[in-house]
Amino acid sequence: MKVGVLAFQGDVEEHLEILKTLGVQTIAVKRPYELEIVDGLILPGGESTTVGLLLKETGLDQAIRKRAKEGMPVWGTCMGIILMAKKLLDNPIEQPILGLMDITVRRNAFGRQRESFEEEISIPALKCEAFPSVFIRAPIVEAVGPEVETMALYQGKAVLVQEKNLMGSTFHPEIAKDSRIHQHFLNLIKERGSNN
């Protein structure tokens, strides 16, 4: 198994480090040909407008859409879930997005950088009562489609969701250095591989 992490900016090293501790081969993805050799892709935190433009500029946007449609698991954390959403509630400049998941997302739902915080949340699907979740300029999932499973809530809003081979979290598991959600993503990759 080889897992890619989109490497334009953000918490790339943190994700790569956790994946390596789980015994997985990794690659920092910046070009479409690098995407061709991975079994799953993580879209880390970062600045969504900049990364959206870089995805379009490099052609990775189309490549990711194609692989995701074919069943490759993709997981977006914070900025990543913004890019994966089909609808943004606050998108005044109409930034490029991937539009992969049937979710509606609001950016910076808890405020700016100074309002960042850490909170323990319950993730019943992972049998996890207290997952340390770091919210940094975090978005929130305001609405989900019928095929989307809400895996965790914070203040009544979805913060961890899954739709078939696609996952999104509004917080940063890689900063908390807790590998349980990463392990869930790896299990998803294994399951999708056995279904192909």
N, C-alpha and C positions, 0 to 999 in steps of 0.2 A: 504494500500500500504506500502511495506517495500523496502527501497533502500539500497543496499550494497555499501561500498567503499572499494576497495582493500587496505589492511592496512599493507603492508610490509614496506613502507617508503613513504616520500613525504607529500603532503598537505592533509593528511587524515582528520585531525581535522577541517580544513577550510571548506572542502566539507560537513562534517557531520553537522557543525554549520549552514551553509546555508540551508541545507535540513530540519533541525529542525525548523528553523524560518518559513519554508513553511508548517509546520505541518505534516511532514512525519516521519514515524518510520524509524530508521536507524540501520545498523549493520556494524561493521568493519569486513571485510571478510579476513580470512587467511587460511581457510581450505575448501575443496570441500563441506562438509556437510553444512557449513554456506551459501554457494552459493545456495543451494537447496531451501532456504526459502525466497529468495529475488525476487522481481518483476522486478528489474533493477539493473545494476551495473555500478559504476564509477571507471575508472582506472586513478588515479591521477598522478601528476607530480612525478618525482623521477629519478633514474638512470636506464635506460632501460636494460642495460646488466645484472645488478644484479637482477632486478625484473624478467626479462625473465628467468633467471636460477632458481629463487625461484618458479616461476609458474610451471616450469617443475618438479622440485624436489618434490613439494607438490601434483602434479597431478591436480592443478587448471587450467593448460593450457587446458587439455582435457575437463574438466568440463565446462569451459567458452565457448569453441568452441561448445560444445553440446547444452548448453542453448541458445547461440546466434543463432545457426542454427534453434532451435525450436521457435525463435521469441522474446526471452527476449531482451529488449533494453540494449545496452552497449554504454557507452560514455567514450572516452579516452581524457584526457587533457595533452598536452605536451608530456611527456613520454608515456602516454596512447595511443596517436595516432600513435606513433612509433611502439608500440607492436601490434596495430590493423592492420597496413598496410600489404598488400600482398607483397610489394616490398620496400626494403631500398636501396638507391643509395650508401650509405657509410656504409657498413656492413662488414668490413674486417675480423672480427673474426666469422662471421656467427652466431651472437647471436640468441637465441631462440626468435621467435615472434609468435603471435597468428594467423596472416594472415587472419583476418576477413573481412577487407574492401578492395575494388578494387581501392586502391590508391597507389601512389608511393611517398615516403617521403624521404626528405634529413634532416639528423640530424644537429643540431647546424648551421642552415642556416644563422643566423645573427651574428655568432661568439660565443665566449666563455662567461663566466659569466659577465665579465666587460662590455660587449656590450649589456647587458640586458636593456630593456626600456619599457615605457608605452606609448600607442598610442590609440586614440579613433578611432574606426572603425564603418562603417555602416553595419547593418545587415537587409537588406530589408525584409527578410522572417519574421523577428520579429517586423517589423515596428520600427526599432531602428536606429536612425541617428548617435548616438555617444555612442558606448559601450566602457567603459574603459578596455582596453586589456593589460595585463601585459605579456611581452615576456621575458622569462628567458632561455637562451641557447636554444632558440626555434627552433623547426624543421619547415619545410615548405612542403606543399603538391605540388609536382612538376607535377603530372598528376593524373587525375581521370578517372574511368571507366564510361561507358554509363549509369549506374544505379545510379551514385553518383551525388547528388545535391550540388553545391557550394553555401553555404549560406552567406559567407563573404570573401572579398579579402583584402589583404594588399600588396601594391606595385605590384599589378597584379597577385599575387599568392594566391591560396586558403588557408585560415586559419581556416575556419569552414565549415565542410562538413557533409552530412548525406546520408546514403544508407539504405533505409528501416528502420529497427530497430536499426541501428548503427549510432553513431555520433562521430565526432572527432574534437577537437580544438587544434591548435598549441600554444595557449596562455592559461592563467590561470584566468578564470572568478572568481574562489573562492578567489583569493587574492584581487581582486577589490571589493569584497563583493557586487556585483551586481547580483541579483538572476534571471534575465530574461532568461538566457540560461538554468539555472537549472529548471526553470518553464517550459520551452519548453521540456526539457527531461522528466519531470513528465507528461506533456500532452501526450508525445509519449508513455510512459508506460500505461497511461489510454487507449489510442487508441488501442495499441497492445492487452491489456487485453480484450477489447470489441470485438476484432476480433477472439479471441481464443474460 
